[in-house]
Amino acid sequence: MNDEIDDNLDELPAAPRVDILDADLVLLERAARAIGASRLDVVDGEGYVNLHFASGPVVHSWNPLIFGGDALDLLVRRRLQVYVHEQATLAMNADQEWVSEQHGDDAGAATRRAITRAAGVADN
């Protein structure tokens, strides 16, 4: 068996860099505060943040706008009600404040955004 690296292998393409838009970062900060995060660190070019809690834990790679598990965690922690309709998703927080997101081409993305927005509404 040969342990040499074959110089003829094509180089693997790098994953595309994903920056968080300023408006999305505001949503993430509000939602993070709503679940008790004391600090949020943006991981440049990765499309997510790390959350720091005063009690010590750190949540890595958090972005409920793109990760369904993070959105579900927000939904549960903030006790949101979510209604997915044909054209839009509505989300309501415990203070009975509603947000709405039109589906466009991606009902999943709209639903994650509605959850993230509703989670942080009370912290404006």
C-alpha positions, 0 to 999 in steps of 0.5 A: 500500500502506498502512503504517497499523496497523488499529485494528480488529485483535483483540489476540493472546492472550499465551502462558500463563505456566508456572511450574516446580513446586518438586518439578520444579525439584529434578529439573531441578537434579539432572539439570543437575548430572549433566551438568556444569552449574555453575549453573541460572537459572529463567526465571520464567513460561516453564517452562524454565531456562538452564544455565551450565557452568564452561567457559563455554557456556550452554544456553538454554530447557532442560527435559527434563520438557517438551522431548523433545530435552532428554530425549534429550540426557540419555538419551545423556549419562548412558547411560540405558537406557529401557524403555517398557511399556504402562502405565509407563516404566522408566529405568536409569542407568549405576549400574543404579539404576531409576526408574519412571513410570506413564503415566497419560494421557501416556506421553511425559510419563511417559517424559521424567520417568523419564529426568530422574529417572534422570539425576539419581539418582546425584547425590542 
